[in-house]
Amino acid sequence: MSPRRETPMVPDAEFRSYYGLPVINPPVWEEREIAGYIFLGGLAGASSAMAAGAALTGRPGLARAAKLASALAMTGSMGALVKDLGKPSRFYNMLRTFKPTSPMSVGSWILAGFAPAAFIAAGTDLTGRFPRTGTAATLGAAVLGPAVSTYTAVLLADTAVPAWREGWRELPPLFAGSSLAAAAGVGLAAAPAGQSGPAVGMAVIGAAVELTASARLESATGLAGQAYSAPEAARLLRAGRVLTAAGAGGALAARLLGSGGRARPFRRRSIGALSRASGAALILASACTRFGVFRGGMASARDPQYTVVPQRARLDSGSAGGGQAGAGHPHVAAAPGHAGAVQVGE
């Protein structure tokens, strides 16, 4: 005889916080400064890597365009960071100590090494003076470039913001692919046509990595991933995907059309226009992606369900399995009511 099932006398409880207020304190970051800092830093880091590759393979026009883009982007990135901090001394104070467990501390030291190298590489290329120093600076910036492009992903994932915290696996490859695509866009838009071959390869690889990681960011992060479907974030992320695919496709098409030997002047101009338009699309796509990720994270910080519901699920799972609640997740210590969403400096 099967046991009788009890009929619930009250409906299932719905999650609500006090007065609908956020459970965590959302970051007080300004979107234009911090999202811009993240985008420009990624562009600077990947451009330095492209500059070194171009210099080593005898493509001076591509190398110069990449060096200038890296220096200009790093200037804008650090300017945006200092503006958000309020005064330059706050950045200098972060260099007083080195804490390997803090992405903020590690990132500050990476920037402190990368920025001078990028500026020296661009300056020596423009003036033609101190070529050996310029070569060393170019290689040094290229070594640090990948870290500059991706450390901000770790920085975001180390906060208590649910959409960023739960995307700790997807954000680094997303930022890496987006940075590669943006740097490739610089090469396509600014380098001589005969030297832009490596930029096409970077565009295709970066687009593939970015599109894959972007799809996983929304599908593999559970409830928190729904924050990226909020209208303010979804529009930007969708535009980023469309522009990335169009830019990579246009770059590949321009490469294939221009590989058939000599072309008539009109055709060469058309191919050049397609290449430049593809490059602009890739740069704009990277900006849309970074701003979309920023807005999705802020949306999840404002909505208390993204903080409490996953934590309750981890607690229930841990209790059912007899193990530690939330075991295996690096951010389980981010408790509801944490006095400050940003924990990277701790």
C-alpha positions in Angstrom: 0.0 0.0 0.0 1.5 3.3 -1.1 2.0 6.0 1.6 -0.4 8.8 1.5 1.0 12.1 0.3 0.3 15.1 2.5 -1.4 18.1 0.9 0.4 21.3 1.7 -1.8 23.7 3.7 0.0 26.8 2.7 1.6 27.8 -0.6 5.3 27.7 -1.2 7.1 30.7 0.2 8.5 33.2 -2.2 11.8 34.8 -1.6 11.6 38.5 -0.5 14.1 40.7 1.3 13.3 43.4 3.7 11.5 46.1 1.7 13.0 44.6 -1.5 16.3 46.1 -0.7 19.6 44.6 -2.0 21.2 42.0 0.3 24.7 43.2 -0.6 26.1 46.6 -1.1 26.5 47.1 -4.9 29.8 48.5 -6.0 29.9 52.3 -6.1 31.9 52.1 -9.4 30.9 54.5 -12.2 30.1 52.5 -15.4 32.0 54.8 -17.8 35.2 54.8 -15.8 35.4 51.1 -14.7 33.9 49.5 -17.8 36.0 51.8 -19.9 39.1 50.9 -17.8 38.4 47.2 -18.4 37.8 47.5 -22.1 40.9 49.8 -22.8 43.1 47.7 -20.6 42.2 44.6 -22.6 42.8 46.4 -25.9 46.2 47.6 -24.6 47.4 44.2 -23.4 46.5 42.3 -26.6 47.8 45.0 -28.8 51.2 44.7 -27.2 51.3 41.0 -27.9 50.4 41.7 -31.5 53.1 44.4 -31.7 55.8 42.0 -30.6 54.7 39.3 -33.1 54.5 41.8 -35.9 58.0 43.2 -35.1 59.5 39.7 -35.0 58.0 38.8 -38.3 59.0 41.9 -40.2 55.7 43.8 -40.3 56.7 47.3 -39.1 53.5 49.0 -40.1 51.4 46.5 -38.1 53.8 46.7 -35.2 53.7 50.6 -35.1 49.9 50.6 -35.2 49.7 48.1 -32.4 52.3 49.9 -30.2 50.5 53.2 -30.6 47.1 51.6 -29.9 48.5 49.9 -26.8 50.0 53.2 -25.4 46.9 55.2 -26.1 44.6 52.6 -24.7 46.7 52.2 -21.6 46.7 56.0 -21.1 42.9 56.0 -21.3 42.6 53.0 -19.1 44.8 54.3 -16.3 43.1 57.7 -16.6 39.7 56.1 -16.1 40.9 54.1 -13.1 42.5 57.2 -11.4 39.3 59.2 -12.1 37.2 56.5 -10.4 39.7 56.3 -7.4 39.5 60.1 -7.0 43.2 60.9 -6.9 46.4 59.4 -8.2 47.9 58.8 -4.8 45.3 56.0 -4.2 46.9 54.0 -7.0 50.4 54.6 -5.7 49.3 53.5 -2.3 48.3 50.1 -3.7 51.9 49.6 -4.7 53.1 49.9 -1.1 52.5 46.2 -0.5 52.3 43.0 -2.6 49.6 40.5 -1.8 49.5 37.5 -4.1 46.0 36.5 -2.9 44.5 39.9 -3.9 43.7 40.4 -7.6 43.7 44.1 -7.0 47.3 44.0 -5.6 48.6 41.7 -8.3 46.9 43.8 -11.0 48.3 47.0 -9.7 51.8 45.7 -10.0 51.2 44.3 -13.5 50.0 47.7 -14.6 53.0 49.3 -13.0 55.3 47.2 -15.1 53.3 47.1 -18.3 52.5 50.8 -18.7 56.1 52.1 -18.9 57.0 49.3 -21.3 54.1 50.1 -23.6 54.9 53.9 -23.6 58.6 53.3 -24.2 57.9 50.8 -27.1 55.6 53.4 -28.8 57.9 56.3 -28.2 61.1 54.7 -29.5 59.2 53.4 -32.6 57.9 56.9 -33.4 61.2 58.7 -32.9 63.5 55.9 -34.2 65.9 56.4 -31.3 67.2 53.8 -28.9 66.1 50.8 -31.0 67.5 48.2 -28.6 65.6 49.8 -25.7 62.5 49.8 -27.8 62.9 46.1 -28.7 63.3 45.2 -25.0 60.2 47.3 -24.0 58.2 45.7 -26.8 59.0 42.2 -25.6 58.4 43.2 -22.0 55.0 44.6 -22.7 54.1 41.5 -24.8 55.0 39.3 -21.8 52.7 41.2 -19.5 50.0 41.9 -22.1 48.0 38.7 -21.6 47.8 39.3 -17.9 46.7 42.9 -18.4 44.0 41.7 -20.8 42.5 39.2 -18.3 43.3 40.1 -14.7 40.2 42.3 -14.6 38.1 39.2 -15.1 39.6 37.7 -12.0 39.1 41.1 -10.2 35.4 41.1 -11.0 34.9 37.4 -10.1 36.5 38.0 -6.7 33.7 40.3 -5.6 30.4 39.4 -4.0 28.5 40.5 -7.1 26.5 37.3 -8.0 26.7 37.4 -11.8 30.5 38.0 -11.7 31.2 35.6 -8.9 29.3 32.7 -10.5 31.0 33.4 -13.8 34.5 32.9 -12.4 35.2 30.2 -15.0 33.8 32.0 -18.0 34.9 35.6 -17.5 38.7 35.1 -18.1 38.3 33.4 -21.6 35.6 35.9 -22.5 37.9 38.8 -21.7 40.8 37.1 -23.5 38.9 36.5 -26.6 37.4 40.0 -26.6 40.8 41.5 -26.1 42.3 39.5 -29.0 39.4 40.6 -31.3 39.8 44.2 -30.3 43.6 44.2 -31.0 42.9 42.5 -34.3 40.5 45.3 -35.1 43.3 47.8 -34.6 45.5 45.9 -37.1 42.7 45.6 -39.6 41.8 49.3 -39.4 45.2 50.9 -39.2 47.9 48.6 -40.6 48.9 48.5 -44.3 46.9 45.9 -46.2 49.9 43.7 -47.0 50.8 43.4 -43.3 47.4 42.6 -41.7 47.5 38.9 -42.1 48.2 38.1 -38.5 45.4 40.4 -37.5 42.9 38.3 -39.5 44.0 35.1 -37.6 43.7 36.9 -34.3 40.2 38.1 -35.3 39.0 34.6 -36.1 40.5 33.0 -33.0 39.4 35.8 -30.7 35.9 35.8 -32.0 35.6 32.0 -31.6 36.8 32.2 -28.0 34.6 35.2 -27.1 31.4 33.9 -28.7 31.8 30.5 -27.0 32.5 32.1 -23.6 29.7 34.6 -24.0 27.2 31.8 -24.6 28.5 29.9 -21.6 28.4 32.9 -19.4 24.6 33.1 -19.6 23.9 29.3 -19.6 26.5 27.9 -17.2 26.2 30.4 -14.3 22.8 29.2 -13.0 20.3 31.7 -11.7 22.8 34.5 -11.6 23.3 34.2 -15.3 19.8 35.5 -15.8 21.0 38.9 -14.8 22.8 39.1 -18.2 19.3 38.8 -19.8 18.2 42.0 -18.2 17.4 44.6 -20.9 20.2 47.0 -20.1 22.8 44.2 -20.3 21.2 42.0 -23.0 21.2 44.7 -25.6 24.9 45.3 -25.3 25.9 41.6 -25.1 23.7 40.9 -28.1 25.3 43.7 -30.0 28.7 42.5 -29.0 28.1 39.0 -30.4 26.6 40.3 -33.7 29.5 42.8 -34.2 32.1 40.2 -33.3 30.7 37.7 -35.8 30.4 40.3 -38.5 33.9 41.7 -37.9 35.6 38.3 -38.0 33.6 37.3 -41.0 34.4 40.5 -42.8 38.1 40.2 -42.0 38.2 36.7 -43.3 36.3 37.7 -46.5 38.6 40.6 -47.1 41.6 38.3 -46.7 40.2 35.7 -49.2 39.3 38.4 -51.7 42.7 40.0 -51.6 44.6 36.7 -51.9 44.0 36.2 -55.6 47.1 38.1 -56.8 46.9 41.5 -58.3 43.6 43.3 -58.0 42.2 46.3 -59.8 42.4 49.6 -57.9 38.7 49.8 -57.3 38.7 46.2 -55.9 41.7 47.0 -53.7 39.9 50.0 -52.3 36.8 48.0 -51.7 38.8 45.3 -49.9 40.5 47.9 -47.8 37.2 49.5 -46.9 35.8 46.1 -45.9 38.9 45.4 -43.8 38.7 48.7 -42.0 35.0 48.3 -41.3 35.6 44.9 -39.9 38.3 46.2 -37.6 36.0 49.0 -36.4 33.2 46.4 -35.7 35.6 44.2 -33.7 36.7 47.2 -31.5 33.1 48.3 -30.9 32.1 44.7 -30.2 34.7 44.4 -27.4 33.5 47.6 -25.8 29.8 46.4 -26.0 30.8 43.1 -24.3 32.7 44.7 -21.4 29.9 47.2 -20.8 27.3 44.5 -21.0 29.2 42.3 -18.5 29.4 45.3 -16.2 25.7 46.1 -16.4 24.7 42.5 -15.9 26.8 42.3 -12.7 25.3 45.5 -11.4 21.8 44.3 -12.1 22.5 41.1 -10.1 23.8 43.1 -7.2 20.6 45.1 -7.0 18.3 42.1 -7.0 18.5 40.2 -3.7 17.3 36.8 -5.2 20.6 36.4 -7.1 22.5 36.5 -3.8 20.3 34.5 -1.4 18.7 31.8 -3.6 22.0 30.3 -4.8 23.4 30.4 -1.3 20.4 28.6 0.0 20.8 26.0 -2.7 24.4 25.4 -1.8 23.5 25.1 1.9 20.8 22.6 1.1 23.1 20.6 -1.1 25.8 20.6 1.5 23.4 19.5 4.2 21.9 16.7 2.1 25.4 15.4 1.2 26.7 15.6 4.7 29.6 17.7 3.5 30.5 21.3 4.0 27.9 23.7 2.6 29.0 25.1 -0.7 32.2 23.0 -0.8 34.2 23.4 -3.9 33.1 26.9 -4.7 35.8 29.5 -4.1 33.4 32.3 -3.2 31.2 30.5 -0.6 32.4 32.8 2.1 30.6 35.7 0.5 27.7 35.8 3.0 24.4 37.7 2.6 24.6 41.1 4.1 28.3 41.4 3.5 29.2 45.0 4.2 30.6 45.8 0.8 30.4 43.8 -2.4 34.0 44.4 -3.4 36.3 42.1 -1.5 39.4 42.2 -3.8 41.4 44.4 -1.5 41.1 42.1 1.5 
